[in-house]
Amino acid sequence: MSRFYSNDFKLGILGGGQLGRMFIQEAINFDVEIHILDPNPKAPCSAIANHFVCGDFKDFQTVLDFGKHLDVLTIEIENVNTDALKELEKQGVRVYPQPSVVETIKDKGQQKLFYRMNSLPTASFSLVDSESEINESNLPCIQKLRVGGYDGRGVKVLRTVADLNDKLQGASVVEELIDIEKELSVIVARNENGELKSFPVVELEFHPEANLVEFLKCPAKISPEQEKEAEALAEKCIEAFGMVGILGVEMFLTRSGEILINEVAPRTHNSGHQSIEGNATSQFEQHLRSILNLPLGDTRVVEPSVMINLLGEPNHQGPVMYEGLEESLRIPGVHPHIYGKKETKAYRKMGHVTISGQDAQTVHDRAQKVKELIKVKSIK
């Protein structure tokens, strides 16, 4: 049963970026008091949280002090101090996702081993302690740093012998280079009672330079059988973790028709942002419902949608301006989400725009227009 409706209930989040900001916007509807810990005093959540603490979420004592007076603690970033979260669990704080799950997922090597041990399909891989172990025999491959990578960082495609001169330094996953037809994602949630619900599959298109999602389309253009397979795989994955919360499951659809797990995120995810306008329940509300052990919401698609990430333009760094936003708002179905970051730099996520409507092709055409119109630049 849910235990949150009391006058002094407190929910905390490690991380105060855009994910926390959108989560707070949903939590307001439930009148939940939100406490945020983030090292940046000007983090996007700093101005809207009920209580904001500026501090390092990777520091044991800081996390312990922040969390000990909370009822429930969650995350919006994986790179947090899990030892402190385990101690808070012992002290009676409900921590979701569970620290053991976060610990496995934030190490991409442990994450891949978890898939292997639980018969979850994924690309073939090996683990290396140093980049010096990657050689010509591994080519072509994907190198992923085991820890610390995010937003396209910490991933390198190695195709040729010349590419070996540009390897990332550190312990890594060396993964088979898959012949991909489409990149897909499923957001799935699970509450304490074990209730499960997945969102319909979305299709991702990545920026060729930044390795960040550039376009997200919902629903994905795949067969009904593939849709069922992807959703079932996401549900099997969260069940295997025994996780409470929301899980973003990135997948590959190969040209031979296989669906493989690429990697997962134990939190709200960029590939679920369109759900705010496009689905009956947003991923942020669903995350709140799951960690408070409330009944999970309806995930059906209300209408087709396309999401565009607003990335900082190359060669622009400094105070931000949004060129073309006003003109974009004249287009039907355009919904901007600006994250409150005051400084832009090349390829930094500064916001997103969801375009929704009744006809998928019309929505896609409008999204292309919005993409051409809006440019995130610095004030010169």
PAKESE-385851 format. One record per residue (C-alpha): residue in three letters; x negated, y negated, z. Coordinates in steps of 0.1 Angstrom, whole numbers, padded with zeros to 4 digits, always signed. Each point is the difference from the previous one (the first is absolute). Example, Ala and Ser with C-alpha at 12.3 -4.5 7.8 and 13.67 -1.06 7.14 Angstrom:
<bakols>
ala-0123+0045+0078 ser-0014-0034-0007 
</bakols>
This chain:
<bakols>
met+0000+0000+0000 ser-0010-0036-0005 arg-0012-0019+0031 phe-0006-0034-0013 tyr+0031-0021+0008 ser-0011-0015+0033 asn-0006-0036+0008 asp-0038+0004+0006 phe-0008+0024-0029 lys-0033-0009-0017 leu-0013+0013-0033 gly-0037-0006-0010 ile-0018+0001-0033 leu-0038+0003-0006 gly-0005-0023-0029 gly+0016-0033-0009 gly-0002-0001-0038 gln+0028+0000-0026 leu+0013+0034+0010 gly+0005-0011+0035 arg+0016-0032-0012 met+0026+0018-0021 phe+0006+0024+0029 ile+0007-0029+0023 gln+0025-0014-0024 glu+0020+0033+0002 ala-0006+0004+0038 ile+0017-0034+0006 asn+0033+0016-0013 phe-0003+0025+0029 asp-0010-0027+0025 val-0032+0019+0008 glu-0028-0019+0018 ile-0032+0004-0020 his-0036-0003+0013 ile-0029-0002-0025 leu-0037+0006+0004 asp-0023-0013-0028 pro-0035-0014-0001 asn+0010-0029-0023 pro+0016-0029+0019 lys+0017-0011-0032 ala+0013+0034-0010 pro+0033+0001-0019 cys+0018+0012+0032 ser-0015-0026+0023 ala+0028-0026-0004 ile+0030+0024+0001 ala-0008+0027+0026 asn+0016-0004+0034 his-0035+0005+0015 phe-0032-0002-0019 val-0034+0011+0014 cys-0032-0008-0019 gly-0023+0029+0006 asp-0018+0030-0017 phe+0023+0030-0005 lys-0032+0021-0004 asp-0011-0007+0035 phe+0010+0026+0027 gln+0006-0024+0029 thr+0018-0026-0021 val+0025+0025-0014 leu+0005+0016+0034 asp+0007-0034+0017 phe+0023-0010-0029 gly+0020+0032+0000 lys+0004+0009+0037 his+0031-0021+0006 leu+0018+0010-0032 asp+0027+0026-0005 val-0009+0010-0036 leu-0032-0008-0020 thr-0004+0004-0037 ile-0026-0011-0027 glu-0001-0018-0033 ile-0036+0011-0006 glu-0018+0033+0005 asn-0034-0013+0011 val+0009-0004+0037 asn-0014+0015+0032 thr+0017+0034+0003 asp-0017+0008+0033 ala+0018-0029+0016 leu+0033+0011-0016 lys-0005+0035+0015 glu-0006-0015+0034 leu+0032-0021-0004 glu+0019+0032-0009 lys-0012+0016+0033 gln+0013-0031+0019 gly+0035+0004-0015 val+0000-0024-0029 arg+0016+0015-0031 val-0025-0004-0028 tyr+0013+0006-0035 pro-0015+0011-0023 gln-0017+0023+0025 pro-0038-0008+0005 ser-0010+0035-0011 val+0018-0006-0034 val-0017-0034-0004 glu-0034+0016+0008 thr+0004+0026-0027 ile+0013-0024-0027 lys-0025-0028+0005 asp-0028+0024-0009 lys+0006+0010-0036 gly-0021+0031+0004 gln+0021+0012+0029 gln+0031-0010-0019 lys-0010+0022-0030 leu-0009+0029+0023 phe+0035-0003+0015 tyr+0016+0004-0034 arg-0021+0031-0007 met+0008+0016+0034 asn+0037-0007-0004 ser+0003+0012-0036 leu+0009-0035-0012 pro-0011-0004-0037 thr-0028-0025-0006 ala-0029-0005-0024 ser-0031+0022+0006 phe-0026-0017+0021 ser-0032+0004+0020 leu-0014-0020+0029 val-0034-0016+0002 asp-0019-0017+0028 ser-0018-0024-0022 glu+0004-0014-0035 ser-0034+0015-0008 glu+0017+0034-0002 ile+0021-0011-0030 asn-0017+0009-0032 glu+0005+0008-0037 ser+0016+0034+0009 asn+0030-0019+0016 leu+0008-0020-0031 pro+0026-0012-0008 cys+0014-0007+0034 ile+0016-0024+0024 gln-0021-0011+0030 lys+0020-0011+0031 leu-0017-0012+0032 arg+0014+0020+0028 val+0007-0030+0022 gly+0006-0037-0003 gly+0014-0002-0036 tyr+0032-0019-0006 asp+0017-0020-0028 gly-0021+0016-0027 arg-0033-0004+0018 gly-0020+0031+0008 val+0009+0018-0032 lys-0023+0005-0030 val+0006+0018-0033 leu-0032+0018-0011 arg+0001+0012-0036 thr-0035-0002-0013 val-0036+0005+0012 ala-0004-0038-0001 asp+0029-0004+0024 leu-0020+0019+0026 asn-0021-0031+0005 asp+0032-0018+0013 lys+0010+0025+0026 leu+0016-0012+0033 gln-0022+0005+0031 gly+0012+0023+0027 ala+0017+0033+0008 ser+0025+0007-0028 val+0027+0022-0016 val-0011+0011-0035 glu+0032+0007-0018 glu+0008+0016-0034 leu+0009-0026-0026 ile+0037+0009-0008 asp+0016-0005-0034 ile+0029-0021+0012 glu+0032-0007-0018 lys+0016-0022+0027 glu-0008-0011+0035 leu+0029+0004+0024 ser+0009-0008+0036 val+0026+0012+0024 ile+0007-0017+0033 val+0013+0025+0026 ala+0011-0005+0036 arg+0004+0023+0030 asn+0014-0009+0035 glu-0005+0017+0034 asn+0030+0022-0006 gly-0016+0014-0032 glu+0024-0017-0023 leu-0016-0005-0034 lys+0008-0023-0029 ser-0020-0009-0031 phe+0004-0029-0023 pro+0004+0006-0038 val-0033+0004-0019 val-0016-0032-0013 glu-0025-0003-0029 leu-0032-0020+0004 glu-0022-0019-0025 phe-0034-0012+0013 his-0020-0031-0008 pro-0030+0012-0021 glu-0026-0021+0019 ala+0014-0003+0035 asn+0012+0036+0004 leu+0032-0014+0016 val+0036+0006-0009 glu+0010-0025-0026 phe+0035+0012-0010 leu+0023+0023+0020 lys+0031+0014-0017 cys+0030+0015+0018 pro+0013+0025-0009 ala-0029+0018-0016 lys+0004+0012-0036 ile-0004+0037+0008 ser+0023+0030-0003 pro+0025+0009+0027 glu-0020+0032+0007 gln-0032-0021+0005 glu+0019-0024+0023 lys+0011+0028+0022 glu-0034+0016+0000 ala-0017-0033+0010 glu+0025-0007+0028 ala-0003+0035+0013 leu-0038-0002+0001 ala+0001-0033+0019 glu+0024+0016+0026 lys-0022+0031+0003 cys-0030-0023+0006 ile+0016-0021+0028 glu+0013+0032+0016 ala-0035+0016-0001 phe-0013-0030+0019 gly+0029+0001+0024 met+0000-0037-0004 val+0025-0026+0014 gly+0002-0031-0021 ile-0003-0008-0037 leu-0025+0016-0024 gly-0010-0014-0034 val-0009+0030-0022 glu-0019-0009-0032 met+0001+0027-0027 phe-0013+0009-0034 leu+0022+0015-0027 thr-0025+0018-0023 arg+0003+0004-0037 ser+0005+0037+0006 gly+0030-0008+0022 glu-0014+0006+0035 ile+0007-0024+0029 leu-0030-0005+0023 ile-0004-0020+0032 asn-0025-0028-0005 glu-0001-0014+0035 val+0024-0012+0027 ala+0005-0030+0022 pro+0017+0004+0035 arg+0018-0033-0002 thr+0021-0022-0023 his-0016-0001-0034 asn-0004-0023-0030 ser+0018+0025-0021 gly+0032-0005+0021 his+0003-0037-0001 gln+0027+0000-0027 ser+0023+0018+0025 ile+0008-0033+0017 glu+0022-0010-0030 gly+0002+0033-0020 asn+0011+0025+0026 ala+0029+0002+0026 thr-0026+0000+0028 ser-0035-0015-0002 gln-0031+0019+0009 phe-0005-0025+0029 glu+0034+0006+0015 gln-0005+0038-0005 his-0034-0002+0018 leu+0017-0018+0029 arg+0028+0026+0001 ser-0024+0029+0000 ile-0023-0012+0028 leu+0030-0010+0022 asn+0016+0034-0007 leu+0031-0015-0016 pro+0019+0017-0028 leu-0018-0005-0033 gly+0015-0023-0026 asp+0014+0006-0035 thr-0029+0000-0025 arg+0019+0000-0032 val-0009-0025-0028 val+0025-0029-0001 glu-0013-0012-0034 pro-0031+0005-0021 ser-0030-0022+0011 val-0035-0008-0009 met-0026-0014+0025 ile-0030-0021-0009 asn-0028-0007+0023 leu-0012-0036+0001 leu-0038+0002-0001 gly-0024-0028+0003 glu-0013-0011-0034 pro-0037+0007-0008 asn-0023-0030+0006 his+0024-0015+0025 gln-0008-0003+0037 gly+0014-0024+0026 pro+0033-0015+0010 val+0028+0017-0020 met+0025-0013-0026 tyr+0026+0020-0019 glu+0002-0010-0036 gly+0032+0008-0019 leu+0021+0011+0031 glu+0027-0026-0006 glu+0005+0009-0036 ser+0001+0037+0010 leu+0029-0007+0024 arg+0021-0010-0030 ile+0000+0037-0011 pro+0029+0021+0014 gly-0009+0026+0026 val-0034-0015+0010 his-0008+0004+0037 pro-0034-0014+0012 his-0018+0010+0032 ile-0029-0023+0009 tyr-0021+0014+0028 gly-0011-0031+0017 lys-0037+0003-0008 lys-0015-0035-0003 glu-0031+0009-0019 thr-0002+0018-0033 lys-0029+0019-0016 ala-0004+0023-0030 tyr+0025+0029+0000 arg+0011-0007+0036 lys+0036+0011+0006 met+0018-0033+0007 gly+0036+0011-0005 his+0023+0020-0022 val+0031-0006-0022 thr+0028+0025-0005 ile+0022-0003-0031 ser+0033+0019+0002 gly+0030+0004-0022 gln+0025+0025-0014 asp-0020+0009-0032 ala-0035+0015+0004 gln-0013-0013-0033 thr+0013-0035+0006 val-0017+0001+0035 his-0033+0011-0016 asp+0001-0027-0026 arg+0007-0026+0027 ala-0029+0014+0021 gln-0024-0004-0029 lys+0011-0037-0003 val-0005-0006+0037 lys-0034+0016-0002 glu-0010-0025-0027 leu+0015-0030+0018 ile-0013+0003+0036 lys-0037-0005+0006 val-0016-0001+0035 lys-0027-0027-0001 ser-0020-0022+0024 ile+0006-0037+0003 lys-0029-0016-0017 
</bakols>
